Amino acid sequence: MESKYANESRVVRTSRVFPNDINNHNTLFGGKLMSDVDMIASISATRHSRRGCVTASTDSVDFLNPITPDDSVSFISFVSWTGTSSMEVFVKIIAENLLTGERKIAATAFLTFVALDEKGKPTKVPKVIPQTKEEMKLHETGEDRAAKRKEHRIRSKELASFITTDKPWE
């Protein structure tokens, strides 16, 4: 299986902030941002693997600066690291004040997707080749994040074994 450059999975989307996207603090609603992050990341994962993909985890979404109604919001995503069938997708969210031109990193996110074959089973994905300084830094630290994700998943499954499915009203 051929390797692919990180840039081949890059997706860029810019949108405005509208009144129905705003919370009671007059900033972009976090749930709206998270939905947009998952959407753009899924495109990067599918571009990289050229397979159907499912979100395995949202590893982190770090809200760093508020996004206001005066801002445009740019989402930039790409596959930053790969396992056998899994792909780590990095998303950076840039807010740009449309009146002043000031740009800031509003949020960053890491998500993991798994590529599926025609039978819905995990299937191999190409390795990713970083080229830019940003891609290289994310790629070289990807294996450590993957190990932490694996450990976290084990702990999550252990916790899930203690959680009941009882109906709260019974």
Secondary structure, 3 states (H helix, E strand, C coil): CCCEEHHHHCEEEEEECCHHHECCCCCECHHHHHHHHHHHHHHHHHHHHCCEEEEEEEEEEEECCCCCCCEEEEEEEEEEEECCCEEEEEEEEEEEECCCCCEEEEEEEEEEEEEECCCCCECCCCCEECCCHHHHHHHHCHHHHHHHHHHHHHHHHHHHCCCCCCCCCC
